[in-house]
Amino acid sequence: MVTHPGFVPDAPARPSPQGAPRARVPVWRRVLGAIAGLALACGAVYVQSLVLTPDQLNDPITTSGGMHDELVTDRFSTRVERLEFARTVRVKQTYTTDEATTDNIFLIVKVGATTPRRPTRLDAHLLTADGLRFEPTDRVAATASMADKWVQPGWWRSGFFFFEVPKPAVAGLRLVVAEPETLFGDTWVAETSADLGLDETEAERMVGAAKDVYEVTG
């Protein structure tokens, strides 16, 4: 090979040794990495489960029970004291008497309520077994309804909610009680939900024994 003065040729590259052993990762390190990865995955799933959807954020906080149970929330407590069915509701006032009739059936629910801190009013609605909702009837004078009464701290007060319900919808009814909705709503709304104990047999019996006239003062 001809070279020029002062020029030093590069040394030829050495071939890499064949079969050189690779560095091994210790077993304990691989196990530790697998455990850490599993922990991160579980943590991600758990955090995701804590994220509520917009609909879930609007869901009320519900205390459930049955007839005569004291259902306690942080804002109020209720208990269903009695049920009555009637074909006519008569409201006796100081100078007048109003009568309400229906082609369906009136369900009159007597509810007791108290509150721990501040006076409040309560609204109610019925839920059927298949999710239908019934608001209180407007045929009965509002002055006779529990919704028109103030519930005071430390005292139990009883009153009535009046509903018109188709007879086939009576079985499986629940009474839901909550404070009236405010203008801007409340992120966490408390409510009580009482099973009225109306299975098919009991519903048929009570509707069949409905009073011709149920009289209240309002």
Summary of the structure (lengths in Angstrom):
residues: 218
radius of gyration: 35.4
end to end distance: 122.4
largest distance: 132.4
contacts: 559
relative contact order: 0.20
helix: 22%
strand: 36%
